[in-house]
């Protein structure tokens, strides 16, 4: 199982736990349109040189800062 940070439709980010091997997450817009969000790995470097990877699925571009803030809030 892995945790995926899901950024969708400008709603607050949520964590979805999926089975290893899952490649997409299905979400639905208010108008009924389905979105298949591809799960990707986002690597983030800290000021100390550490490198951390997070699983992310989104319907838009998300910044490293958004990912780190969400991870710090939701993955503790």
Contact map, one row per residue, 1 for C-alpha under 8 A:
1110000000000000111100000000000000000000000000000000000000000000000000000000
1111000000000000111100000000000000000000000000000000001000000000000000000000
1111100000000011110000000000000000000000000000000000001000000000000000000000
0111110000000011110000000000000000000010000000000000011110000000000000000000
0011111000001111000000000000000000000000000000000000011110000000001001100000
0001111100001111000000000000000000000000000000000000000111000000000000000000
0000111111111100000000000000000000000000000000000000000111110100000000000000
0000011111111000000000000010000000000000000000000000000001110000000000000000
0000001111100000000000000000100000000000000000000000000000100000000000000000
0000001111110000000000000000000000000000000000000000000000000000000000000000
0000001111111000000000000000000000000000000000000000000000000000000000000000
0000001101111100000000000000000000000000000000000000000000000000000000000000
0000111100111110000000000000000000000000000000000000000000000000000001000000
0000111000011111000000000000000000000000000000000000000000000000000000000100
0011110000001111100000000000000000000000000000000000000000000000000000000110
0011110000000111110000000000000000000000000000000000000000000000000000000000
1111000000000011111000000000000000000000000000000000000000000000000000000000
1111000000000001111101000000000000000000000000000000000000000000000000000000
1100000000000000111111000000000000000000000000000000000000000000000000000000
1100000000000000011111000000000000000000000000000000000000000000000000000000
0000000000000000001111100000000000000000000000000000000000000000000000000000
0000000000000000011111111000000000000010000000000000000000000000000000000000
0000000000000000000011111000000000000110000000000000000000000000000000000000
0000000000000000000001111100000000011110000000000000000010000000000000000000
0000000000000000000001111110000000011110000000000000000010000000000000000000
0000000000000000000000011111000001111000000000000000000000000000000000000000
0000000100000000000000001111100001111000000000000000000000000000000000000000
0000000000000000000000000111111111100000000000000000000000000000000000000000
0000000010000000000000000011111111100000000000000000000000000000000000000000
0000000000000000000000000001111110000000000000000000000000000000000000000000
0000000000000000000000000001111110000000000000000000000000000000000000000000
0000000000000000000000000001111111000000000000000000000000000000000000000000
0000000000000000000000000001111111100000000000000000000000000000000000000000
0000000000000000000000000111100111110000000000000000000000000000000000000000
0000000000000000000000000111100011111000000000000000000000100000000000000000
0000000000000000000000011110000001111100000000000000000000000000000000000000
0000000000000000000000011110000000111110000000000000000011100000000000000000
0000000000000000000000111000000000011111000000000000000011000000000000000000
0001000000000000000001111000000000001111100000000000001111000000000000000000
0000000000000000000000000000000000000111110000000000001110000000000000000000
0000000000000000000000000000000000000011111000000000111100000000000000000000
0000000000000000000000000000000000000001111100000000111100000001000000000000
0000000000000000000000000000000000000000111110000011110000000000000000000000
0000000000000000000000000000000000000000011111000011100000000001000100000000
0000000000000000000000000000000000000000001111101111000000000000000000000000
0000000000000000000000000000000000000000000111111110000000000000000000000000
0000000000000000000000000000000000000000000011111100000000000000000000000000
0000000000000000000000000000000000000000000001111100000000000000000000000000
0000000000000000000000000000000000000000000011111110000000000000000000000000
0000000000000000000000000000000000000000000011111111000000000000000000000000
0000000000000000000000000000000000000000001111001111100000000000000000000000
0000000000000000000000000000000000000000001110000111110000000000000000000000
0000000000000000000000000000000000000000111100000011111000000000000000000000
0001100000000000000000000000000000000000111000000001111100000000001000100000
0111100000000000000000000000000000000011110000000000111110000000000000000000
0001111000000000000000000000000000000011110000000000011111000000001000000000
0001111000000000000000011000000000001111000000000000001111100000000000000000
0000011100000000000000000000000000001110000000000000000111111100000000000000
0000001110000000000000000000000000101000000000000000000011111000000000000000
0000001100000000000000000000000000000000000000000000000001111100000000000000
0000000000000000000000000000000000000000000000000000000001111110000000000000
0000001000000000000000000000000000000000000000000000000001011111011000000000
0000000000000000000000000000000000000000000000000000000000001111111000000000
0000000000000000000000000000000000000000010100000000000000000111111100000000
0000000000000000000000000000000000000000000000000000000000000011111110000000
0000000000000000000000000000000000000000000000000000000000000111111111000000
0000100000000000000000000000000000000000000000000000010100000111111111100000
0000000000000000000000000000000000000000000100000000000000000001111111110000
0000000000000000000000000000000000000000000000000000000000000000111111111000
0000100000001000000000000000000000000000000000000000000000000000011111111110
0000100000000000000000000000000000000000000000000000010000000000001111111111
0000000000000000000000000000000000000000000000000000000000000000000111111111
0000000000000000000000000000000000000000000000000000000000000000000011111111
0000000000000110000000000000000000000000000000000000000000000000000001111111
0000000000000010000000000000000000000000000000000000000000000000000001111111
0000000000000000000000000000000000000000000000000000000000000000000000111111
